[in-house]
Every structure is written in structure tokens, then in C-alpha cells.
Amino acid sequence: MDVIPLGPGFGAELRGVTLADIVADDAAYAAARAAFEQHSVLVFRSQQVTDEIQLAFSRRFGPPEVTKVGSQGTGSHFVILSTIGPDGKVVPADHRLSLRNKANQLWHTDSSFKRVPALTSILSARTIPARGGETEYVSTRLAFERLDEGLRNKLQNSFAWHDYAHSRSQIAPDLASPEERAALPPQCWRMVWRNPVNDRGAIYLASHAYAVEGMEPPAGKRLIDQLMEVATAPGVSYMHQWRAGDVVMWDNRATMHRGRPWPAHEPRLMVRTTISATEADGVDTMRPPSSQAAE
């Protein structure tokens, strides 16, 4: 297996290995897991992807999430990211599917609004437009290391509130349904997630973050905006140009990502699995000292 660096200080393509190899071979898995911990974003090209292979590969890294209420794929382990309606045609721009896809164009990390946050997400390209629709990534680990020491120390003991409805309201006021709001109450997590494998810290933020515990709302919002600006500054991202058969996985503890626009008339079908973080991934250290927030 060859590890080919891709981005500005993070991201790598793994060559000479398939998802099926990693499922079947412990040594291949160990090498891929080491690359994941180091590079945060891994790209696999020209994969023969089926739902069965993607799920088996996902299980190698931990327990797969059950897709939340309100999403395509609810109740399964798959999130279906599609612009194709029940009639087989591309939905219009004002359709709820299109609006939900537009919300994914905000910088975010997956599942920070859930009671159990995510270790990794695995996204496969099934049907892609001829151009556009890229996925852009930034390293919140490198962003943390760019901060001055005083701010890094402050963030170590700071907590932010995350809410699914907050991010969706930036696209449309009622985009998060009442059922989603009830199932996904706000969660509070440390603003720095330290990797237990390499002890490197990363800013843990997303478009779902709306407040900082213990700070007045305007001051908390300014801090969140400041950190988001540092993390997404020009020149620090890796832009993935999708090809059919691509699979990309990323570390939700140490990156943010966003989808990029694509032609409204072209179909797009991506399938995502998301792996819950466990104590071994450092999730136990993310919880606030009181039980009010994340229990």
C-alpha cells in the first residue's frame, strides 16, 4: 500500500489497496488506520463499491450510526445524498432535498449535534455530475496548532453547544422538522478534541455550533466565528474532485468539510456511512463536567 500526500499538511490517497482488502486483512487495516490517524482524510480511487462492501469496511473502524429521522436512509446505516426524486428526475432547486444538500455546503463536521459524536464518515460516489460537486476539507488540527498559545490554553477547557436545527436554519427557518428537533436536542462538547493515538489537539467546531458555555451569546459567537475563520482561511483546504468509484473517509475529530455547488439539472447520488466515536477514540474526554449537556 502506498500513501500519497494530497493536501496542505493533511490528506492522503491510499494506492494498491481496496476496501475489500482492508475488510479481509488485519495488516491492511492496521496500515490504513495508521494513515487515517496521521492524515485525517483518506482517498480511495477506482473502487468497486456496493452497499455491502461499504458497510463491512465501515465496521472495521467502529460501530456504524443508524441514520437519523428525517434523512433519506432513516433507520438504516446509510445516508443517501441524492438530488433524484421518486420519479427518477432531478428535483428542483426549491425542493426539500435540494435545500438539505445546500445545508451541507456549510463548513461542518458530522454528528457533532448527536449524543454520540462521530469518529469518521465514509462517502462513496455512485452518480456524480460532469463538473462541480466537489467536497472541500480543512484540518482543524492544523488550525489549532496555528493559534497562539494563550488561545490554545483557553480552548482546552472551553465547551461549545451544537444544534442541528441551528445549522439548518441558516438555509431555511423550518428546514429541520419538528421530529428532528425533538430527536436531536442541543449537545455540548469540548472545543478541543485531543487524539489519544498521537496526542495532537484539534478544534472541534462546525456550522452546528451556536454558543460557548459560560460566555455571553455575542462573545461566544465572536469566538466561534474567529475560530471558523482561522480553520477555513484561504490556502489551507484540500478540494476533492470526485470520480465515479471514489471513496473518501475523514476524521470528524480533526477536520471540517463542505460540499461545493453542482449543476442543478444533473443527477447526483452519494452514499455515506458514519462511524460513532468510542472511548478508545477519546469521546469520553469530550464530555462536560456536568451532566446537563451531553447525557
VEXTI-696237 format. One record per residue (C-alpha): residue number from 1; residue in three letters; x, y, z. Coordinates in steps of 0.1 Angstrom, whole numbers. Layout:
! VEXTI-696237
+------+------+-------+-------+-------+
| resi | resn |     X |     Y |     Z |
+------+------+-------+-------+-------+
|  NUM |  ALA |     X |     Y |     Z |
...
+------+------+-------+-------+-------+
//
This chain:
! VEXTI-696237
+------+------+-------+-------+-------+
| resi | resn |     X |     Y |     Z |
+------+------+-------+-------+-------+
|    1 |  MET |     0 |     0 |     0 |
|    2 |  ASP |    13 |    34 |   -10 |
|    3 |  VAL |     4 |    66 |     9 |
|    4 |  ILE |     4 |    96 |   -14 |
|    5 |  PRO |     1 |   130 |     4 |
|    6 |  LEU |   -26 |   153 |   -11 |
|    7 |  GLY |   -34 |   184 |     8 |
|    8 |  PRO |   -16 |   212 |    26 |
|    9 |  GLY |    -3 |   192 |    55 |
|   10 |  PHE |   -31 |   167 |    57 |
|   11 |  GLY |   -49 |   142 |    34 |
|   12 |  ALA |   -36 |   113 |    15 |
|   13 |  GLU |   -45 |    88 |   -13 |
|   14 |  LEU |   -41 |    51 |    -5 |
|   15 |  ARG |   -30 |    32 |   -36 |
|   16 |  GLY |   -26 |    -5 |   -41 |
|   17 |  VAL |   -54 |   -14 |   -17 |
|   18 |  THR |   -91 |   -18 |   -19 |
|   19 |  LEU |  -119 |   -16 |     6 |
|   20 |  ALA |  -123 |   -53 |     4 |
|   21 |  ASP |   -86 |   -58 |    13 |
|   22 |  ILE |   -90 |   -38 |    44 |
|   23 |  VAL |  -120 |   -57 |    54 |
|   24 |  ALA |  -103 |   -91 |    49 |
|   25 |  ASP |   -67 |   -84 |    61 |
|   26 |  ASP |   -57 |   -72 |    95 |
|   27 |  ALA |   -23 |   -58 |    83 |
|   28 |  ALA |   -40 |   -38 |    56 |
|   29 |  TYR |   -65 |   -24 |    82 |
|   30 |  ALA |   -37 |   -15 |   106 |
|   31 |  ALA |   -18 |     4 |    78 |
|   32 |  ALA |   -50 |    22 |    68 |
|   33 |  ARG |   -59 |    31 |   104 |
|   34 |  ALA |   -24 |    45 |   109 |
|   35 |  ALA |   -27 |    66 |    78 |
|   36 |  PHE |   -61 |    78 |    90 |
|   37 |  GLU |   -48 |    89 |   123 |
|   38 |  GLN |   -19 |   108 |   107 |
|   39 |  HIS |   -35 |   123 |    76 |
|   40 |  SER |   -72 |   127 |    87 |
|   41 |  VAL |   -86 |   124 |    51 |
|   42 |  LEU |   -81 |    93 |    30 |
|   43 |  VAL |   -89 |    89 |    -6 |
|   44 |  PHE |   -95 |    55 |   -24 |
|   45 |  ARG |   -99 |    57 |   -62 |
|   46 |  SER |  -115 |    32 |   -86 |
|   47 |  GLN |  -133 |    11 |   -60 |
|   48 |  GLN |  -160 |   -14 |   -68 |
|   49 |  VAL |  -184 |    -1 |   -43 |
|   50 |  THR |  -215 |   -18 |   -31 |
|   51 |  ASP |  -236 |   -11 |     0 |
|   52 |  GLU |  -223 |   -44 |    14 |
|   53 |  ILE |  -187 |   -36 |     9 |
|   54 |  GLN |  -190 |    -1 |    22 |
|   55 |  LEU |  -208 |   -12 |    54 |
|   56 |  ALA |  -182 |   -40 |    60 |
|   57 |  PHE |  -154 |   -15 |    55 |
|   58 |  SER |  -171 |     9 |    78 |
|   59 |  ARG |  -175 |   -17 |   106 |
|   60 |  ARG |  -137 |   -21 |   106 |
|   61 |  PHE |  -134 |    13 |   122 |
|   62 |  GLY |  -162 |    11 |   147 |
|   63 |  PRO |  -200 |     9 |   152 |
|   64 |  PRO |  -219 |    25 |   123 |
|   65 |  GLU |  -246 |    50 |   132 |
|   66 |  VAL |  -282 |    44 |   125 |
|   67 |  THR |  -294 |    72 |   101 |
|   68 |  LYS |  -315 |    98 |   119 |
|   69 |  VAL |  -351 |   106 |   114 |
|   70 |  GLY |  -358 |   129 |    85 |
|   71 |  SER |  -329 |   118 |    63 |
|   72 |  GLN |  -330 |    95 |    32 |
|   73 |  GLY |  -320 |    61 |    46 |
|   74 |  THR |  -337 |    66 |    80 |
|   75 |  GLY |  -333 |    35 |   102 |
|   76 |  SER |  -305 |    20 |    81 |
|   77 |  HIS |  -267 |    25 |    83 |
|   78 |  PHE |  -267 |    46 |    51 |
|   79 |  VAL |  -273 |    83 |    45 |
|   80 |  ILE |  -285 |    88 |     9 |
|   81 |  LEU |  -273 |   121 |    -5 |
|   82 |  SER |  -293 |   124 |   -37 |
|   83 |  THR |  -309 |   150 |   -60 |
|   84 |  ILE |  -331 |   124 |   -76 |
|   85 |  GLY |  -368 |   124 |   -67 |
|   86 |  PRO |  -391 |    94 |   -65 |
|   87 |  ASP |  -400 |    99 |  -102 |
|   88 |  GLY |  -363 |    94 |  -112 |
|   89 |  LYS |  -359 |   130 |  -122 |
|   90 |  VAL |  -336 |   157 |  -107 |
|   91 |  VAL |  -356 |   177 |   -81 |
|   92 |  PRO |  -360 |   215 |   -85 |
|   93 |  ALA |  -338 |   239 |   -65 |
|   94 |  ASP |  -366 |   247 |   -40 |
|   95 |  HIS |  -373 |   211 |   -33 |
|   96 |  ARG |  -365 |   199 |     3 |
|   97 |  LEU |  -339 |   175 |   -10 |
|   98 |  SER |  -321 |   204 |   -27 |
|   99 |  LEU |  -323 |   226 |     4 |
|  100 |  ARG |  -309 |   198 |    26 |
|  101 |  ASN |  -280 |   193 |     2 |
|  102 |  LYS |  -274 |   231 |     2 |
|  103 |  ALA |  -271 |   229 |    40 |
|  104 |  ASN |  -242 |   205 |    35 |
|  105 |  GLN |  -224 |   234 |    18 |
|  106 |  LEU |  -218 |   250 |    52 |
|  107 |  TRP |  -185 |   241 |    69 |
|  108 |  HIS |  -192 |   213 |    94 |
|  109 |  THR |  -182 |   181 |   110 |
|  110 |  ASP |  -207 |   152 |   110 |
|  111 |  SER |  -228 |   143 |   141 |
|  112 |  SER |  -215 |   170 |   165 |
|  113 |  PHE |  -252 |   176 |   172 |
|  114 |  LYS |  -257 |   140 |   184 |
|  115 |  ARG |  -255 |   124 |   218 |
|  116 |  VAL |  -226 |   103 |   205 |
|  117 |  PRO |  -203 |   122 |   180 |
|  118 |  ALA |  -186 |   106 |   150 |
|  119 |  LEU |  -152 |    92 |   146 |
|  120 |  THR |  -152 |    90 |   108 |
|  121 |  SER |  -175 |    94 |    78 |
|  122 |  ILE |  -171 |    73 |    46 |
|  123 |  LEU |  -186 |    87 |    14 |
|  124 |  SER |  -188 |    69 |   -19 |
|  125 |  ALA |  -195 |    84 |   -53 |
|  126 |  ARG |  -222 |    64 |   -71 |
|  127 |  THR |  -236 |    90 |   -96 |
|  128 |  ILE |  -218 |   123 |  -100 |
|  129 |  PRO |  -222 |   154 |  -122 |
|  130 |  ALA |  -197 |   160 |  -150 |
|  131 |  ARG |  -184 |   190 |  -132 |
|  132 |  GLY |  -188 |   207 |   -98 |
|  133 |  GLY |  -200 |   190 |   -66 |
|  134 |  GLU |  -165 |   188 |   -51 |
|  135 |  THR |  -160 |   182 |   -14 |
|  136 |  GLU |  -136 |   206 |     4 |
|  137 |  TYR |  -118 |   197 |    36 |
|  138 |  VAL |   -98 |   217 |    62 |
|  139 |  SER |   -77 |   204 |    91 |
|  140 |  THR |   -89 |   217 |   125 |
|  141 |  ARG |   -58 |   200 |   139 |
|  142 |  LEU |   -35 |   222 |   119 |
|  143 |  ALA |   -58 |   252 |   127 |
|  144 |  PHE |   -54 |   245 |   164 |
|  145 |  GLU |   -17 |   245 |   160 |
|  146 |  ARG |   -17 |   278 |   142 |
|  147 |  LEU |   -34 |   295 |   172 |
|  148 |  ASP |   -13 |   315 |   197 |
|  149 |  GLU |    -5 |   296 |   229 |
|  150 |  GLY |   -28 |   317 |   251 |
|  151 |  LEU |   -59 |   309 |   230 |
|  152 |  ARG |   -49 |   272 |   227 |
|  153 |  ASN |   -48 |   270 |   265 |
|  154 |  LYS |   -82 |   288 |   268 |
|  155 |  LEU |   -98 |   264 |   244 |
|  156 |  GLN |   -86 |   233 |   263 |
|  157 |  ASN |  -112 |   240 |   290 |
|  158 |  SER |  -139 |   256 |   268 |
|  159 |  PHE |  -172 |   240 |   256 |
|  160 |  ALA |  -194 |   248 |   227 |
|  161 |  TRP |  -231 |   240 |   221 |
|  162 |  HIS |  -241 |   223 |   189 |
|  163 |  ASP |  -276 |   221 |   174 |
|  164 |  TYR |  -288 |   205 |   141 |
|  165 |  ALA |  -317 |   230 |   139 |
|  166 |  HIS |  -292 |   259 |   142 |
|  167 |  SER |  -273 |   250 |   111 |
|  168 |  ARG |  -304 |   241 |    91 |
|  169 |  SER |  -320 |   274 |   100 |
|  170 |  GLN |  -292 |   292 |    81 |
|  171 |  ILE |  -307 |   277 |    49 |
|  172 |  ALA |  -344 |   279 |    57 |
|  173 |  PRO |  -362 |   285 |    91 |
|  174 |  ASP |  -382 |   253 |    90 |
|  175 |  LEU |  -356 |   230 |    73 |
|  176 |  ALA |  -352 |   210 |   105 |
|  177 |  SER |  -386 |   193 |   110 |
|  178 |  PRO |  -403 |   191 |   145 |
|  179 |  GLU |  -394 |   154 |   146 |
|  180 |  GLU |  -357 |   162 |   140 |
|  181 |  ARG |  -357 |   189 |   166 |
|  182 |  ALA |  -373 |   166 |   192 |
|  183 |  ALA |  -348 |   137 |   184 |
|  184 |  LEU |  -317 |   160 |   182 |
|  185 |  PRO |  -316 |   183 |   212 |
|  186 |  PRO |  -285 |   206 |   216 |
|  187 |  GLN |  -253 |   189 |   227 |
|  188 |  CYS |  -223 |   204 |   245 |
|  189 |  TRP |  -187 |   193 |   236 |
|  190 |  ARG |  -152 |   204 |   244 |
|  191 |  MET |  -138 |   229 |   218 |
|  192 |  VAL |  -106 |   208 |   215 |
|  193 |  TRP |  -106 |   171 |   208 |
|  194 |  ARG |   -72 |   155 |   216 |
|  195 |  ASN |   -63 |   124 |   196 |
|  196 |  PRO |   -55 |    96 |   220 |
|  197 |  VAL |   -31 |    80 |   195 |
|  198 |  ASN |    -8 |   109 |   188 |
|  199 |  ASP |   -19 |   134 |   215 |
|  200 |  ARG |   -25 |   162 |   189 |
|  201 |  GLY |   -54 |   186 |   196 |
|  202 |  ALA |   -79 |   198 |   171 |
|  203 |  ILE |  -106 |   225 |   172 |
|  204 |  TYR |  -140 |   208 |   174 |
|  205 |  LEU |  -164 |   231 |   157 |
|  206 |  ALA |  -190 |   231 |   129 |
|  207 |  SER |  -218 |   251 |   114 |
|  208 |  HIS |  -239 |   234 |   141 |
|  209 |  ALA |  -221 |   253 |   169 |
|  210 |  TYR |  -241 |   283 |   182 |
|  211 |  ALA |  -228 |   292 |   217 |
|  212 |  VAL |  -199 |   288 |   241 |
|  213 |  GLU |  -207 |   276 |   276 |
|  214 |  GLY |  -203 |   303 |   302 |
|  215 |  MET |  -199 |   332 |   277 |
|  216 |  GLU |  -225 |   358 |   268 |
|  217 |  PRO |  -240 |   350 |   234 |
|  218 |  PRO |  -224 |   378 |   214 |
|  219 |  ALA |  -189 |   370 |   228 |
|  220 |  GLY |  -194 |   333 |   223 |
|  221 |  LYS |  -205 |   339 |   187 |
|  222 |  ARG |  -174 |   361 |   181 |
|  223 |  LEU |  -151 |   333 |   194 |
|  224 |  ILE |  -168 |   307 |   172 |
|  225 |  ASP |  -166 |   329 |   141 |
|  226 |  GLN |  -129 |   337 |   149 |
|  227 |  LEU |  -120 |   300 |   151 |
|  228 |  MET |  -140 |   291 |   120 |
|  229 |  GLU |  -122 |   319 |   101 |
|  230 |  VAL |   -88 |   305 |   112 |
|  231 |  ALA |   -97 |   270 |   103 |
|  232 |  THR |  -111 |   279 |    68 |
|  233 |  ALA |   -86 |   306 |    58 |
|  234 |  PRO |   -76 |   307 |    21 |
|  235 |  GLY |   -49 |   282 |    10 |
|  236 |  VAL |   -55 |   257 |    38 |
|  237 |  SER |   -80 |   233 |    22 |
|  238 |  TYR |   -80 |   202 |     1 |
|  239 |  MET |  -106 |   201 |   -26 |
|  240 |  HIS |  -116 |   166 |   -37 |
|  241 |  GLN |  -126 |   163 |   -73 |
|  242 |  TRP |  -149 |   133 |   -75 |
|  243 |  ARG |  -147 |   105 |   -99 |
|  244 |  ALA |  -171 |    75 |  -102 |
|  245 |  GLY |  -158 |    48 |   -79 |
|  246 |  ASP |  -141 |    72 |   -54 |
|  247 |  VAL |  -144 |    66 |   -17 |
|  248 |  VAL |  -133 |    93 |     8 |
|  249 |  MET |  -131 |    89 |    46 |
|  250 |  TRP |  -124 |   117 |    70 |
|  251 |  ASP |  -117 |   121 |   107 |
|  252 |  ASN |  -146 |   141 |   122 |
|  253 |  ARG |  -125 |   148 |   153 |
|  254 |  ALA |   -99 |   167 |   133 |
|  255 |  THR |  -115 |   181 |   101 |
|  256 |  MET |  -144 |   201 |    88 |
|  257 |  HIS |  -158 |   198 |    53 |
|  258 |  ARG |  -183 |   212 |    30 |
|  259 |  GLY |  -199 |   203 |    -3 |
|  260 |  ARG |  -195 |   226 |   -33 |
|  261 |  PRO |  -223 |   235 |   -57 |
|  262 |  TRP |  -230 |   214 |   -88 |
|  263 |  PRO |  -252 |   219 |  -119 |
|  264 |  ALA |  -288 |   219 |  -108 |
|  265 |  HIS |  -300 |   199 |  -137 |
|  266 |  GLU |  -275 |   170 |  -133 |
|  267 |  PRO |  -282 |   139 |  -110 |
|  268 |  ARG |  -260 |   132 |   -80 |
|  269 |  LEU |  -261 |   102 |   -58 |
|  270 |  MET |  -236 |    97 |   -29 |
|  271 |  VAL |  -238 |    72 |    -1 |
|  272 |  ARG |  -224 |    79 |    34 |
|  273 |  THR |  -218 |    57 |    64 |
|  274 |  THR |  -208 |    73 |    96 |
|  275 |  ILE |  -189 |    56 |   125 |
|  276 |  SER |  -196 |    66 |   161 |
|  277 |  ALA |  -167 |    76 |   183 |
|  278 |  THR |  -159 |    53 |   213 |
|  279 |  GLU |  -139 |    58 |   244 |
|  280 |  ALA |  -109 |    45 |   225 |
|  281 |  ASP |  -113 |    74 |   201 |
|  282 |  GLY |  -113 |    99 |   230 |
|  283 |  VAL |  -150 |   107 |   232 |
|  284 |  ASP |  -151 |   102 |   270 |
|  285 |  THR |  -128 |   132 |   274 |
|  286 |  MET |  -151 |   154 |   253 |
|  287 |  ARG |  -180 |   154 |   278 |
|  288 |  PRO |  -185 |   185 |   300 |
|  289 |  PRO |  -180 |   181 |   338 |
|  290 |  SER |  -217 |   185 |   345 |
|  291 |  SER |  -243 |   160 |   332 |
|  292 |  GLN |  -266 |   188 |   319 |
|  293 |  ALA |  -252 |   189 |   284 |
|  294 |  ALA |  -244 |   156 |   267 |
|  295 |  GLU |  -263 |   129 |   287 |
+------+------+-------+-------+-------+
//
